[in-house]
Amino acid sequence: MNNPLKVLLNSADARALLRRGHRIVDIKPKEDDAKMTIFVFEATPSFMEDYEKLIKK
């Protein structure tokens, strides 16, 4: 894994990126709020392209 990581808090965005074929590297509870989940993705160029499209909606 040579690419930086991208952390997402929004489960709907994480699910949409998973459907596009991107792999979650890690899932963990948010340190200051254990009710929230952090989704960690490898920030490959194709991931970042899909991510940018997703957040522009």
mmCIF file of the N, C-alpha and C atoms, coordinates in Angstrom:
data_MODEL
# 
_entry.id   MODEL 
# 
loop_
_atom_site.group_PDB 
_atom_site.id 
_atom_site.type_symbol 
_atom_site.label_atom_id 
_atom_site.label_alt_id 
_atom_site.label_comp_id 
_atom_site.label_asym_id 
_atom_site.label_entity_id 
_atom_site.label_seq_id 
_atom_site.pdbx_PDB_ins_code 
_atom_site.Cartn_x 
_atom_site.Cartn_y 
_atom_site.Cartn_z 
_atom_site.occupancy 
_atom_site.B_iso_or_equiv 
_atom_site.pdbx_formal_charge 
_atom_site.auth_seq_id 
_atom_site.auth_comp_id 
_atom_site.auth_asym_id 
_atom_site.auth_atom_id 
_atom_site.pdbx_PDB_model_num 
ATOM 1   N N  . MET A 1 1  ? 0.857   -1.173 0.000  1.00 0.00 ? 1  MET A N  1 
ATOM 2   C CA . MET A 1 1  ? 0.000   0.000  0.000  1.00 0.00 ? 1  MET A CA 1 
ATOM 3   C C  . MET A 1 1  ? 0.898   1.229  0.000  1.00 0.00 ? 1  MET A C  1 
ATOM 4   N N  . ASN A 1 2  ? 1.026   1.879  -1.135 1.00 0.00 ? 2  ASN A N  1 
ATOM 5   C CA . ASN A 1 2  ? 1.877   3.054  -1.262 1.00 0.00 ? 2  ASN A CA 1 
ATOM 6   C C  . ASN A 1 2  ? 1.097   4.348  -1.258 1.00 0.00 ? 2  ASN A C  1 
ATOM 7   N N  . ASN A 1 3  ? -0.203  4.267  -1.377 1.00 0.00 ? 3  ASN A N  1 
ATOM 8   C CA . ASN A 1 3  ? -1.040  5.466  -1.446 1.00 0.00 ? 3  ASN A CA 1 
ATOM 9   C C  . ASN A 1 3  ? -1.420  5.927  -0.042 1.00 0.00 ? 3  ASN A C  1 
ATOM 10  N N  . PRO A 1 4  ? -1.690  7.212  0.112  1.00 0.00 ? 4  PRO A N  1 
ATOM 11  C CA . PRO A 1 4  ? -2.172  7.710  1.408  1.00 0.00 ? 4  PRO A CA 1 
ATOM 12  C C  . PRO A 1 4  ? -3.558  7.138  1.701  1.00 0.00 ? 4  PRO A C  1 
ATOM 13  N N  . LEU A 1 5  ? -4.006  7.337  2.912  1.00 0.00 ? 5  LEU A N  1 
ATOM 14  C CA . LEU A 1 5  ? -5.312  6.842  3.325  1.00 0.00 ? 5  LEU A CA 1 
ATOM 15  C C  . LEU A 1 5  ? -6.317  7.980  3.355  1.00 0.00 ? 5  LEU A C  1 
ATOM 16  N N  . LYS A 1 6  ? -7.578  7.636  3.149  1.00 0.00 ? 6  LYS A N  1 
ATOM 17  C CA . LYS A 1 6  ? -8.675  8.607  3.215  1.00 0.00 ? 6  LYS A CA 1 
ATOM 18  C C  . LYS A 1 6  ? -9.667  8.098  4.249  1.00 0.00 ? 6  LYS A C  1 
ATOM 19  N N  . VAL A 1 7  ? -9.998  8.925  5.215  1.00 0.00 ? 7  VAL A N  1 
ATOM 20  C CA . VAL A 1 7  ? -10.915 8.567  6.288  1.00 0.00 ? 7  VAL A CA 1 
ATOM 21  C C  . VAL A 1 7  ? -12.287 9.163  5.991  1.00 0.00 ? 7  VAL A C  1 
ATOM 22  N N  . LEU A 1 8  ? -13.318 8.322  6.070  1.00 0.00 ? 8  LEU A N  1 
ATOM 23  C CA . LEU A 1 8  ? -14.698 8.778  5.862  1.00 0.00 ? 8  LEU A CA 1 
ATOM 24  C C  . LEU A 1 8  ? -15.517 8.491  7.110  1.00 0.00 ? 8  LEU A C  1 
ATOM 25  N N  . LEU A 1 9  ? -16.415 9.393  7.438  1.00 0.00 ? 9  LEU A N  1 
ATOM 26  C CA . LEU A 1 9  ? -17.332 9.190  8.555  1.00 0.00 ? 9  LEU A CA 1 
ATOM 27  C C  . LEU A 1 9  ? -18.739 8.853  8.075  1.00 0.00 ? 9  LEU A C  1 
ATOM 28  N N  . ASN A 1 10 ? -19.043 9.171  6.853  1.00 0.00 ? 10 ASN A N  1 
ATOM 29  C CA . ASN A 1 10 ? -20.376 8.986  6.308  1.00 0.00 ? 10 ASN A CA 1 
ATOM 30  C C  . ASN A 1 10 ? -20.515 7.568  5.752  1.00 0.00 ? 10 ASN A C  1 
ATOM 31  N N  . SER A 1 11 ? -21.374 6.772  6.368  1.00 0.00 ? 11 SER A N  1 
ATOM 32  C CA . SER A 1 11 ? -21.524 5.372  5.945  1.00 0.00 ? 11 SER A CA 1 
ATOM 33  C C  . SER A 1 11 ? -22.141 5.255  4.554  1.00 0.00 ? 11 SER A C  1 
ATOM 34  N N  . ALA A 1 12 ? -23.000 6.188  4.169  1.00 0.00 ? 12 ALA A N  1 
ATOM 35  C CA . ALA A 1 12 ? -23.600 6.144  2.832  1.00 0.00 ? 12 ALA A CA 1 
ATOM 36  C C  . ALA A 1 12 ? -22.532 6.369  1.759  1.00 0.00 ? 12 ALA A C  1 
ATOM 37  N N  . ASP A 1 13 ? -21.619 7.307  2.014  1.00 0.00 ? 13 ASP A N  1 
ATOM 38  C CA . ASP A 1 13 ? -20.522 7.540  1.076  1.00 0.00 ? 13 ASP A CA 1 
ATOM 39  C C  . ASP A 1 13 ? -19.603 6.324  1.014  1.00 0.00 ? 13 ASP A C  1 
ATOM 40  N N  . ALA A 1 14 ? -19.303 5.736  2.159  1.00 0.00 ? 14 ALA A N  1 
ATOM 41  C CA . ALA A 1 14 ? -18.445 4.549  2.199  1.00 0.00 ? 14 ALA A CA 1 
ATOM 42  C C  . ALA A 1 14 ? -19.088 3.408  1.408  1.00 0.00 ? 14 ALA A C  1 
ATOM 43  N N  . ARG A 1 15 ? -20.382 3.220  1.593  1.00 0.00 ? 15 ARG A N  1 
ATOM 44  C CA . ARG A 1 15 ? -21.101 2.161  0.880  1.00 0.00 ? 15 ARG A CA 1 
ATOM 45  C C  . ARG A 1 15 ? -21.081 2.406  -0.631 1.00 0.00 ? 15 ARG A C  1 
ATOM 46  N N  . ALA A 1 16 ? -21.275 3.649  -1.035 1.00 0.00 ? 16 ALA A N  1 
ATOM 47  C CA . ALA A 1 16 ? -21.255 3.987  -2.466 1.00 0.00 ? 16 ALA A CA 1 
ATOM 48  C C  . ALA A 1 16 ? -19.881 3.702  -3.073 1.00 0.00 ? 16 ALA A C  1 
ATOM 49  N N  . LEU A 1 17 ? -18.831 4.000  -2.350 1.00 0.00 ? 17 LEU A N  1 
ATOM 50  C CA . LEU A 1 17 ? -17.478 3.735  -2.844 1.00 0.00 ? 17 LEU A CA 1 
ATOM 51  C C  . LEU A 1 17 ? -17.180 2.239  -2.882 1.00 0.00 ? 17 LEU A C  1 
ATOM 52  N N  . LEU A 1 18 ? -17.714 1.506  -1.921 1.00 0.00 ? 18 LEU A N  1 
ATOM 53  C CA . LEU A 1 18 ? -17.572 0.044  -1.949 1.00 0.00 ? 18 LEU A CA 1 
ATOM 54  C C  . LEU A 1 18 ? -18.251 -0.533 -3.185 1.00 0.00 ? 18 LEU A C  1 
ATOM 55  N N  . ARG A 1 19 ? -19.420 -0.032 -3.514 1.00 0.00 ? 19 ARG A N  1 
ATOM 56  C CA . ARG A 1 19 ? -20.145 -0.499 -4.704 1.00 0.00 ? 19 ARG A CA 1 
ATOM 57  C C  . ARG A 1 19 ? -19.369 -0.221 -5.985 1.00 0.00 ? 19 ARG A C  1 
ATOM 58  N N  . ARG A 1 20 ? -18.549 0.813  -5.959 1.00 0.00 ? 20 ARG A N  1 
ATOM 59  C CA . ARG A 1 20 ? -17.719 1.140  -7.125 1.00 0.00 ? 20 ARG A CA 1 
ATOM 60  C C  . ARG A 1 20 ? -16.428 0.324  -7.155 1.00 0.00 ? 20 ARG A C  1 
ATOM 61  N N  . GLY A 1 21 ? -16.274 -0.578 -6.187 1.00 0.00 ? 21 GLY A N  1 
ATOM 62  C CA . GLY A 1 21 ? -15.137 -1.498 -6.215 1.00 0.00 ? 21 GLY A CA 1 
ATOM 63  C C  . GLY A 1 21 ? -13.943 -1.109 -5.371 1.00 0.00 ? 21 GLY A C  1 
ATOM 64  N N  . HIS A 1 22 ? -14.077 -0.057 -4.567 1.00 0.00 ? 22 HIS A N  1 
ATOM 65  C CA . HIS A 1 22 ? -12.959 0.358  -3.722 1.00 0.00 ? 22 HIS A CA 1 
ATOM 66  C C  . HIS A 1 22 ? -12.977 -0.438 -2.422 1.00 0.00 ? 22 HIS A C  1 
ATOM 67  N N  . ARG A 1 23 ? -11.799 -0.727 -1.915 1.00 0.00 ? 23 ARG A N  1 
ATOM 68  C CA . ARG A 1 23 ? -11.645 -1.608 -0.765 1.00 0.00 ? 23 ARG A CA 1 
ATOM 69  C C  . ARG A 1 23 ? -11.422 -0.799 0.509  1.00 0.00 ? 23 ARG A C  1 
ATOM 70  N N  . ILE A 1 24 ? -12.123 -1.199 1.571  1.00 0.00 ? 24 ILE A N  1 
ATOM 71  C CA . ILE A 1 24 ? -11.904 -0.602 2.886  1.00 0.00 ? 24 ILE A CA 1 
ATOM 72  C C  . ILE A 1 24 ? -10.660 -1.235 3.483  1.00 0.00 ? 24 ILE A C  1 
ATOM 73  N N  . VAL A 1 25 ? -9.749  -0.404 3.972  1.00 0.00 ? 25 VAL A N  1 
ATOM 74  C CA . VAL A 1 25 ? -8.513  -0.878 4.590  1.00 0.00 ? 25 VAL A CA 1 
ATOM 75  C C  . VAL A 1 25 ? -8.744  -1.180 6.071  1.00 0.00 ? 25 VAL A C  1 
ATOM 76  N N  . ASP A 1 26 ? -9.592  -0.369 6.724  1.00 0.00 ? 26 ASP A N  1 
ATOM 77  C CA . ASP A 1 26 ? -9.849  -0.552 8.153  1.00 0.00 ? 26 ASP A CA 1 
ATOM 78  C C  . ASP A 1 26 ? -11.184 0.088  8.514  1.00 0.00 ? 26 ASP A C  1 
ATOM 79  N N  . ILE A 1 27 ? -11.804 -0.458 9.546  1.00 0.00 ? 27 ILE A N  1 
ATOM 80  C CA . ILE A 1 27 ? -13.023 0.102  10.133 1.00 0.00 ? 27 ILE A CA 1 
ATOM 81  C C  . ILE A 1 27 ? -12.779 0.154  11.630 1.00 0.00 ? 27 ILE A C  1 
ATOM 82  N N  . LYS A 1 28 ? -13.059 1.301  12.234 1.00 0.00 ? 28 LYS A N  1 
ATOM 83  C CA . LYS A 1 28 ? -12.846 1.413  13.673 1.00 0.00 ? 28 LYS A CA 1 
ATOM 84  C C  . LYS A 1 28 ? -13.778 2.460  14.259 1.00 0.00 ? 28 LYS A C  1 
ATOM 85  N N  . PRO A 1 29 ? -14.018 2.399  15.568 1.00 0.00 ? 29 PRO A N  1 
ATOM 86  C CA . PRO A 1 29 ? -14.862 3.419  16.188 1.00 0.00 ? 29 PRO A CA 1 
ATOM 87  C C  . PRO A 1 29 ? -14.120 4.745  16.257 1.00 0.00 ? 29 PRO A C  1 
ATOM 88  N N  . LYS A 1 30 ? -14.871 5.815  16.167 1.00 0.00 ? 30 LYS A N  1 
ATOM 89  C CA . LYS A 1 30 ? -14.278 7.148  16.297 1.00 0.00 ? 30 LYS A CA 1 
ATOM 90  C C  . LYS A 1 30 ? -13.851 7.326  17.758 1.00 0.00 ? 30 LYS A C  1 
ATOM 91  N N  . GLU A 1 31 ? -12.654 7.824  17.978 1.00 0.00 ? 31 GLU A N  1 
ATOM 92  C CA . GLU A 1 31 ? -12.099 7.897  19.329 1.00 0.00 ? 31 GLU A CA 1 
ATOM 93  C C  . GLU A 1 31 ? -12.942 8.717  20.294 1.00 0.00 ? 31 GLU A C  1 
ATOM 94  N N  . ASP A 1 32 ? -13.466 9.855  19.854 1.00 0.00 ? 32 ASP A N  1 
ATOM 95  C CA . ASP A 1 32 ? -14.220 10.714 20.771 1.00 0.00 ? 32 ASP A CA 1 
ATOM 96  C C  . ASP A 1 32 ? -15.722 10.436 20.790 1.00 0.00 ? 32 ASP A C  1 
ATOM 97  N N  . ASP A 1 33 ? -16.190 9.508  19.938 1.00 0.00 ? 33 ASP A N  1 
ATOM 98  C CA . ASP A 1 33 ? -17.606 9.133  19.912 1.00 0.00 ? 33 ASP A CA 1 
ATOM 99  C C  . ASP A 1 33 ? -17.715 7.690  19.424 1.00 0.00 ? 33 ASP A C  1 
ATOM 100 N N  . ALA A 1 34 ? -17.739 6.756  20.346 1.00 0.00 ? 34 ALA A N  1 
ATOM 101 C CA . ALA A 1 34 ? -17.735 5.329  20.006 1.00 0.00 ? 34 ALA A CA 1 
ATOM 102 C C  . ALA A 1 34 ? -18.974 4.895  19.231 1.00 0.00 ? 34 ALA A C  1 
ATOM 103 N N  . LYS A 1 35 ? -20.018 5.733  19.189 1.00 0.00 ? 35 LYS A N  1 
ATOM 104 C CA . LYS A 1 35 ? -21.219 5.402  18.415 1.00 0.00 ? 35 LYS A CA 1 
ATOM 105 C C  . LYS A 1 35 ? -20.993 5.607  16.923 1.00 0.00 ? 35 LYS A C  1 
ATOM 106 N N  . MET A 1 36 ? -19.955 6.360  16.567 1.00 0.00 ? 36 MET A N  1 
ATOM 107 C CA . MET A 1 36 ? -19.647 6.635  15.161 1.00 0.00 ? 36 MET A CA 1 
ATOM 108 C C  . MET A 1 36 ? -18.553 5.683  14.678 1.00 0.00 ? 36 MET A C  1 
ATOM 109 N N  . THR A 1 37 ? -18.599 5.379  13.402 1.00 0.00 ? 37 THR A N  1 
ATOM 110 C CA . THR A 1 37 ? -17.622 4.486  12.792 1.00 0.00 ? 37 THR A CA 1 
ATOM 111 C C  . THR A 1 37 ? -16.795 5.247  11.771 1.00 0.00 ? 37 THR A C  1 
ATOM 112 N N  . ILE A 1 38 ? -15.512 4.951  11.754 1.00 0.00 ? 38 ILE A N  1 
ATOM 113 C CA . ILE A 1 38 ? -14.588 5.524  10.781 1.00 0.00 ? 38 ILE A CA 1 
ATOM 114 C C  . ILE A 1 38 ? -14.292 4.463  9.728  1.00 0.00 ? 38 ILE A C  1 
ATOM 115 N N  . PHE A 1 39 ? -14.402 4.832  8.465  1.00 0.00 ? 39 PHE A N  1 
ATOM 116 C CA . PHE A 1 39 ? -14.099 3.938  7.342  1.00 0.00 ? 39 PHE A CA 1 
ATOM 117 C C  . PHE A 1 39 ? -12.816 4.445  6.696  1.00 0.00 ? 39 PHE A C  1 
ATOM 118 N N  . VAL A 1 40 ? -11.814 3.595  6.592  1.00 0.00 ? 40 VAL A N  1 
ATOM 119 C CA . VAL A 1 40 ? -10.520 3.994  6.048  1.00 0.00 ? 40 VAL A CA 1 
ATOM 120 C C  . VAL A 1 40 ? -10.319 3.307  4.698  1.00 0.00 ? 40 VAL A C  1 
ATOM 121 N N  . PHE A 1 41 ? -10.092 4.114  3.677  1.00 0.00 ? 41 PHE A N  1 
ATOM 122 C CA . PHE A 1 41 ? -9.857  3.623  2.321  1.00 0.00 ? 41 PHE A CA 1 
ATOM 123 C C  . PHE A 1 41 ? -8.441  3.974  1.898  1.00 0.00 ? 41 PHE A C  1 
ATOM 124 N N  . GLU A 1 42 ? -7.887  3.195  0.980  1.00 0.00 ? 42 GLU A N  1 
ATOM 125 C CA . GLU A 1 42 ? -6.636  3.562  0.340  1.00 0.00 ? 42 GLU A CA 1 
ATOM 126 C C  . GLU A 1 42 ? -6.966  4.612  -0.719 1.00 0.00 ? 42 GLU A C  1 
ATOM 127 N N  . ALA A 1 43 ? -6.308  5.747  -0.666 1.00 0.00 ? 43 ALA A N  1 
ATOM 128 C CA . ALA A 1 43 ? -6.626  6.873  -1.552 1.00 0.00 ? 43 ALA A CA 1 
ATOM 129 C C  . ALA A 1 43 ? -5.885  6.751  -2.886 1.00 0.00 ? 43 ALA A C  1 
ATOM 130 N N  . THR A 1 44 ? -6.271  5.753  -3.657 1.00 0.00 ? 44 THR A N  1 
ATOM 131 C CA . THR A 1 44 ? -5.693  5.567  -4.988 1.00 0.00 ? 44 THR A CA 1 
ATOM 132 C C  . THR A 1 44 ? -6.221  6.668  -5.905 1.00 0.00 ? 44 THR A C  1 
ATOM 133 N N  . PRO A 1 45 ? -5.581  6.888  -7.037 1.00 0.00 ? 45 PRO A N  1 
ATOM 134 C CA . PRO A 1 45 ? -6.106  7.900  -7.970 1.00 0.00 ? 45 PRO A CA 1 
ATOM 135 C C  . PRO A 1 45 ? -7.549  7.615  -8.397 1.00 0.00 ? 45 PRO A C  1 
ATOM 136 N N  . SER A 1 46 ? -7.885  6.357  -8.640 1.00 0.00 ? 46 SER A N  1 
ATOM 137 C CA . SER A 1 46 ? -9.264  6.048  -9.050 1.00 0.00 ? 46 SER A CA 1 
ATOM 138 C C  . SER A 1 46 ? -10.239 6.270  -7.890 1.00 0.00 ? 46 SER A C  1 
ATOM 139 N N  . PHE A 1 47 ? -9.811  5.973  -6.667 1.00 0.00 ? 47 PHE A N  1 
ATOM 140 C CA . PHE A 1 47 ? -10.654 6.247  -5.495 1.00 0.00 ? 47 PHE A CA 1 
ATOM 141 C C  . PHE A 1 47 ? -10.925 7.750  -5.391 1.00 0.00 ? 47 PHE A C  1 
ATOM 142 N N  . MET A 1 48 ? -9.865  8.541  -5.503 1.00 0.00 ? 48 MET A N  1 
ATOM 143 C CA . MET A 1 48 ? -10.024 9.987  -5.358 1.00 0.00 ? 48 MET A CA 1 
ATOM 144 C C  . MET A 1 48 ? -10.924 10.565 -6.449 1.00 0.00 ? 48 MET A C  1 
ATOM 145 N N  . GLU A 1 49 ? -10.839 10.019 -7.640 1.00 0.00 ? 49 GLU A N  1 
ATOM 146 C CA . GLU A 1 49 ? -11.717 10.463 -8.732 1.00 0.00 ? 49 GLU A CA 1 
ATOM 147 C C  . GLU A 1 49 ? -13.179 10.170 -8.385 1.00 0.00 ? 49 GLU A C  1 
ATOM 148 N N  . ASP A 1 50 ? -13.456 8.939  -7.932 1.00 0.00 ? 50 ASP A N  1 
ATOM 149 C CA . ASP A 1 50 ? -14.826 8.578  -7.554 1.00 0.00 ? 50 ASP A CA 1 
ATOM 150 C C  . ASP A 1 50 ? -15.297 9.377  -6.334 1.00 0.00 ? 50 ASP A C  1 
ATOM 151 N N  . TYR A 1 51 ? -14.408 9.593  -5.394 1.00 0.00 ? 51 TYR A N  1 
ATOM 152 C CA . TYR A 1 51 ? -14.737 10.346 -4.198 1.00 0.00 ? 51 TYR A CA 1 
ATOM 153 C C  . TYR A 1 51 ? -15.114 11.786 -4.547 1.00 0.00 ? 51 TYR A C  1 
ATOM 154 N N  . GLU A 1 52 ? -14.334 12.411 -5.419 1.00 0.00 ? 52 GLU A N  1 
ATOM 155 C CA . GLU A 1 52 ? -14.636 13.783 -5.840 1.00 0.00 ? 52 GLU A CA 1 
ATOM 156 C C  . GLU A 1 52 ? -16.004 13.861 -6.528 1.00 0.00 ? 52 GLU A C  1 
ATOM 157 N N  . LYS A 1 53 ? -16.313 12.877 -7.367 1.00 0.00 ? 53 LYS A N  1 
ATOM 158 C CA . LYS A 1 53 ? -17.626 12.842 -8.035 1.00 0.00 ? 53 LYS A CA 1 
ATOM 159 C C  . LYS A 1 53 ? -18.734 12.704 -7.003 1.00 0.00 ? 53 LYS A C  1 
ATOM 160 N N  . LEU A 1 54 ? -18.493 11.876 -5.982 1.00 0.00 ? 54 LEU A N  1 
ATOM 161 C CA . LEU A 1 54 ? -19.497 11.604 -4.961 1.00 0.00 ? 54 LEU A CA 1 
ATOM 162 C C  . LEU A 1 54 ? -19.788 12.837 -4.122 1.00 0.00 ? 54 LEU A C  1 
ATOM 163 N N  . ILE A 1 55 ? -18.771 13.565 -3.720 1.00 0.00 ? 55 ILE A N  1 
ATOM 164 C CA . ILE A 1 55 ? -19.012 14.702 -2.831 1.00 0.00 ? 55 ILE A CA 1 
ATOM 165 C C  . ILE A 1 55 ? -19.548 15.920 -3.573 1.00 0.00 ? 55 ILE A C  1 
ATOM 166 N N  . LYS A 1 56 ? -19.439 15.926 -4.906 1.00 0.00 ? 56 LYS A N  1 
ATOM 167 C CA . LYS A 1 56 ? -19.985 17.044 -5.682 1.00 0.00 ? 56 LYS A CA 1 
ATOM 168 C C  . LYS A 1 56 ? -21.502 16.938 -5.851 1.00 0.00 ? 56 LYS A C  1 
ATOM 169 N N  . LYS A 1 57 ? -22.067 15.765 -5.569 1.00 0.00 ? 57 LYS A N  1 
ATOM 170 C CA . LYS A 1 57 ? -23.516 15.572 -5.722 1.00 0.00 ? 57 LYS A CA 1 
ATOM 171 C C  . LYS A 1 57 ? -24.295 16.299 -4.666 1.00 0.00 ? 57 LYS A C  1 
# 
